[in-house]
């Protein structure tokens, strides 16, 4: 069931014929060099409010597809939302695991039966997880499509898996969750199969496929408790493809993280130290 907030968001972002015409007018003025914000404010919507940048990006893509204009990277940079988010060229896609007990008993950690430990349903990323019933494939696919619709690059993806203490989840669930995230990135390549089809046979296979996929994973981040990390757990995390570990519950703006460079000269890594970071 859609919440009132979700319905209001969809109504606001629905691109009606009237909004399309207005967006074309606004985009033409921006192409002539006028300031984006001032131009948007000069064309208020009937009933109040203004066009948002995602609508401008949608019209920009339509005009390119119709051959009305050529691709203009500078124009797209000006009209896309939150350009700093992907300034490095890497786009972060956040997904949430299903609600599951956490071994920690931290008194400051929020608890909501609908959500994994330490998350609340009114946070943006948590809302997406709840809306897709914490399905990893649906979350990744939806988020990538959203990012593309507002002009962000999606060829390099850092996958951020949140949901409390990752290491407390059953390992078969962990492996399935990561595999379905990769399936979403792989199946979103051009001429791909419809959503939900073409599930890979195993995790190593989906890792291999992703090496040449259009949406290539360049980082896999999980959060877990430091006391859950040991040599056996590090081996498991490397099997999953994890490149970074954040401390759970996350410290606001100051998450501890572990990372390790590849061994000099390439080749296989040596024996694992429980305190050594993960691969780069």
C-alpha positions as CSV (number, residue, x, y, z in Angstrom):
1,X,0.0,0.0,0.0
2,X,1.3,3.4,-1.0
3,X,1.8,5.9,1.8
4,X,0.4,9.4,1.6
5,X,3.9,10.7,1.3
6,X,4.7,8.4,-1.7
7,X,1.5,9.3,-3.5
8,X,2.3,13.0,-3.0
9,X,5.8,12.5,-4.4
10,X,4.5,10.7,-7.5
11,X,1.9,13.4,-8.2
12,X,4.6,16.1,-7.9
13,X,7.0,14.2,-10.2
14,X,4.4,13.1,-12.8
15,X,5.3,14.6,-16.2
16,X,2.0,15.7,-17.7
17,X,1.7,17.1,-21.3
18,X,1.4,20.6,-19.8
19,X,4.6,20.1,-17.8
20,X,6.4,18.8,-20.8
21,X,5.6,21.9,-22.9
22,X,6.7,24.1,-20.0
23,X,9.9,22.1,-19.6
24,X,10.7,22.5,-23.2
25,X,10.4,26.3,-22.9
26,X,12.5,26.3,-19.8
27,X,15.2,24.1,-21.4
28,X,15.4,26.3,-24.5
29,X,16.1,29.3,-22.3
30,X,18.7,27.4,-20.3
31,X,20.4,26.3,-23.5
32,X,20.7,30.0,-24.5
33,X,22.7,30.6,-21.3
34,X,20.2,31.7,-18.7
35,X,20.6,30.6,-15.1
36,X,18.8,27.3,-14.3
37,X,17.2,28.3,-11.0
38,X,16.1,31.7,-12.2
39,X,14.5,30.2,-15.3
40,X,12.6,27.6,-13.3
41,X,11.3,30.3,-10.9
42,X,10.2,32.3,-13.9
43,X,7.7,29.6,-15.0
44,X,5.6,28.5,-12.0
45,X,3.2,25.6,-12.4
46,X,-0.6,26.1,-12.4
47,X,-1.7,25.4,-8.8
48,X,1.7,26.4,-7.4
49,X,5.2,25.0,-7.3
50,X,7.8,24.7,-10.0
51,X,9.2,22.1,-12.4
52,X,12.0,20.0,-10.9
53,X,15.3,19.2,-12.6
54,X,14.4,15.6,-13.2
55,X,11.7,16.8,-15.6
56,X,14.2,18.9,-17.5
57,X,16.5,15.8,-17.8
58,X,13.5,13.7,-19.1
59,X,12.7,16.3,-21.8
60,X,16.4,16.6,-22.6
61,X,16.6,12.8,-23.2
62,X,13.4,12.9,-25.3
63,X,14.7,15.7,-27.5
64,X,18.0,13.7,-28.1
65,X,16.0,10.6,-28.9
66,X,13.9,12.5,-31.4
67,X,16.9,14.0,-33.0
68,X,15.9,17.6,-32.1
69,X,19.2,18.3,-30.4
70,X,22.5,16.7,-30.0
71,X,24.1,15.4,-26.8
72,X,25.4,18.3,-24.6
73,X,27.4,17.2,-21.6
74,X,27.7,20.7,-20.3
75,X,23.9,21.3,-20.5
76,X,23.2,17.9,-18.7
77,X,25.7,18.9,-16.0
78,X,23.7,22.1,-15.4
79,X,20.3,20.5,-15.2
80,X,20.9,17.3,-13.4
81,X,20.1,17.0,-9.7
82,X,22.9,17.0,-7.0
83,X,25.8,16.9,-9.5
84,X,28.3,16.5,-6.6
85,X,26.9,13.1,-5.8
86,X,28.7,11.5,-8.8
87,X,31.5,14.0,-9.4
88,X,34.1,11.3,-9.0
89,X,32.4,9.2,-11.8
90,X,31.3,6.5,-9.3
91,X,27.6,6.3,-8.4
92,X,26.5,4.9,-5.0
93,X,23.5,2.6,-5.0
94,X,22.1,1.9,-1.5
95,X,20.0,-1.2,-0.7
96,X,18.6,-2.5,2.6
97,X,18.4,-6.0,3.9
98,X,15.3,-7.4,5.4
99,X,14.5,-6.9,9.2
100,X,16.5,-9.4,11.2
101,X,17.6,-9.7,14.8
102,X,20.9,-8.0,15.7
103,X,23.3,-9.5,18.4
104,X,23.9,-6.0,19.7
105,X,21.8,-4.5,22.5
106,X,22.7,-0.9,22.0
107,X,20.3,1.3,23.9
108,X,20.7,4.2,21.5
109,X,19.9,2.1,18.4
110,X,16.4,2.7,17.0
111,X,14.1,-0.3,16.6
112,X,11.2,-0.6,14.3
113,X,9.7,-4.0,13.6
114,X,9.2,-3.1,9.9
115,X,12.9,-2.2,9.4
116,X,16.3,-3.8,9.9
117,X,18.0,-2.7,13.2
118,X,19.0,1.0,13.5
119,X,16.9,2.2,10.6
120,X,13.6,4.1,10.5
121,X,11.0,3.9,7.7
122,X,10.9,7.7,7.0
123,X,14.6,7.9,5.8
124,X,14.8,8.1,2.0
125,X,16.9,4.9,1.5
126,X,14.9,3.0,4.0
127,X,11.6,4.1,2.3
128,X,12.9,2.6,-1.0
129,X,13.8,-0.7,0.8
130,X,10.4,-0.9,2.4
131,X,8.6,0.0,-0.9
132,X,10.3,-2.9,-2.7
133,X,9.8,-5.3,0.3
134,X,13.6,-5.4,0.7
135,X,14.0,-7.3,-2.6
136,X,17.7,-6.7,-3.6
137,X,17.0,-7.0,-7.4
138,X,14.1,-4.5,-7.3
139,X,16.0,-2.0,-5.1
140,X,19.1,-1.9,-7.3
141,X,17.1,-1.8,-10.6
142,X,14.8,0.9,-9.3
143,X,17.6,3.1,-7.9
144,X,19.7,2.9,-11.1
145,X,16.7,3.9,-13.2
146,X,16.1,6.8,-10.9
147,X,19.7,8.0,-11.1
148,X,19.6,7.7,-14.9
149,X,16.4,9.7,-15.1
150,X,18.0,12.7,-13.3
151,X,21.2,12.6,-15.4
152,X,23.7,10.7,-13.3
153,X,26.2,8.3,-14.8
154,X,25.5,4.6,-13.9
155,X,28.4,2.8,-15.6
156,X,30.4,2.6,-12.3
157,X,28.4,1.5,-9.3
158,X,29.5,1.3,-5.6
159,X,27.0,-0.9,-3.9
160,X,26.2,0.0,-0.3
161,X,24.4,-2.7,1.6
162,X,22.9,-1.5,4.9
163,X,20.8,-3.1,7.5
164,X,22.4,-3.4,10.8
165,X,24.9,-6.2,11.4
166,X,25.5,-7.9,8.1
167,X,27.5,-10.8,9.7
168,X,24.5,-11.8,11.8
169,X,22.4,-12.7,8.7
170,X,22.4,-16.3,7.5
171,X,25.2,-16.9,5.0
172,X,22.8,-18.3,2.4
173,X,20.8,-15.1,2.6
174,X,23.9,-13.0,2.3
175,X,25.1,-14.8,-0.8
176,X,21.6,-14.7,-2.4
177,X,21.3,-11.0,-1.6
178,X,24.6,-10.0,-3.2
179,X,24.0,-12.3,-6.2
180,X,20.6,-10.6,-6.9
181,X,22.1,-7.2,-6.6
182,X,24.7,-8.2,-9.2
183,X,22.0,-9.8,-11.3
184,X,20.2,-6.4,-11.4
185,X,23.3,-4.6,-12.6
186,X,24.0,-7.3,-15.2
187,X,20.4,-7.5,-16.5
188,X,20.3,-3.8,-16.9
189,X,22.7,-3.9,-19.8
190,X,21.5,-3.1,-23.3
191,X,19.2,-5.7,-24.8
192,X,18.9,-7.4,-21.4
193,X,16.3,-9.8,-20.2
194,X,13.2,-8.5,-18.4
195,X,13.4,-7.9,-14.6
196,X,13.4,-11.1,-12.6
197,X,14.6,-13.3,-15.5
198,X,18.0,-14.6,-16.3
199,X,19.0,-15.2,-12.7
200,X,22.7,-16.3,-12.6
201,X,23.6,-19.8,-11.5
202,X,26.0,-18.7,-8.7
203,X,27.8,-15.8,-7.3
204,X,31.2,-16.3,-9.0
205,X,29.3,-16.4,-12.3
206,X,27.5,-13.2,-11.7
207,X,30.8,-11.5,-10.6
208,X,32.4,-12.6,-13.9
209,X,29.5,-11.4,-16.0
210,X,29.6,-8.0,-14.2
211,X,33.2,-7.4,-15.3
212,X,32.0,-6.4,-18.7
213,X,28.5,-5.2,-17.8
214,X,27.2,-1.8,-18.7
215,X,26.7,-1.1,-14.9
216,X,29.9,-2.4,-13.5
217,X,30.4,-2.8,-9.8
218,X,33.6,-1.1,-8.5
219,X,33.0,-1.4,-4.8
220,X,30.8,-3.4,-2.4
221,X,30.3,-2.0,1.1
222,X,28.6,-3.7,4.0
223,X,28.2,-2.7,7.7
224,X,28.8,-5.0,10.6
225,X,30.0,-5.0,14.2
226,X,33.8,-5.1,14.8
227,X,33.4,-8.0,17.2
228,X,32.0,-10.1,14.3
229,X,35.2,-9.8,12.3
230,X,37.7,-12.8,12.4
231,X,39.8,-14.6,9.8
232,X,36.9,-16.9,8.8
233,X,34.6,-13.9,8.4
234,X,37.2,-12.0,6.3
235,X,37.5,-15.0,4.0
236,X,33.7,-15.1,3.6
237,X,33.5,-11.4,2.9
238,X,36.1,-11.7,0.2
239,X,34.1,-14.5,-1.3
240,X,31.1,-12.2,-1.5
241,X,33.3,-9.5,-3.2
242,X,33.2,-7.0,-0.3
243,X,35.7,-4.2,-0.6
244,X,34.9,-2.1,2.5
245,X,33.3,-2.7,5.9
246,X,31.5,0.0,7.9
247,X,30.9,-0.2,11.6
248,X,27.3,-0.9,12.6
249,X,25.3,0.8,13.9
250,X,26.7,3.6,11.6
251,X,28.2,6.6,13.4
252,X,26.8,9.6,11.8
253,X,29.4,11.1,9.5
254,X,32.2,9.1,11.1
255,X,31.8,5.5,10.1
256,X,34.9,3.3,10.7
257,X,36.0,1.4,7.7
258,X,38.4,-1.2,6.6
259,X,40.2,-1.4,3.3
260,X,43.3,-3.1,1.9
261,X,45.4,-2.6,-1.2
262,X,46.0,-5.4,-3.6
263,X,49.3,-7.3,-3.0
264,X,52.4,-5.7,-4.7
265,X,52.9,-7.1,-8.2
266,X,49.4,-8.6,-8.3
267,X,48.7,-12.3,-7.7
268,X,47.0,-14.0,-4.8
269,X,46.9,-12.6,-1.3
270,X,48.7,-14.3,1.5
271,X,47.2,-15.5,4.8
272,X,44.6,-13.2,6.3
273,X,45.2,-11.2,9.5
274,X,41.9,-10.6,11.4
275,X,42.8,-7.0,11.8
276,X,43.9,-6.5,8.2
277,X,41.5,-4.5,5.9
278,X,39.7,-5.9,3.0
279,X,40.7,-5.8,-0.7
280,X,40.8,-2.5,-2.5
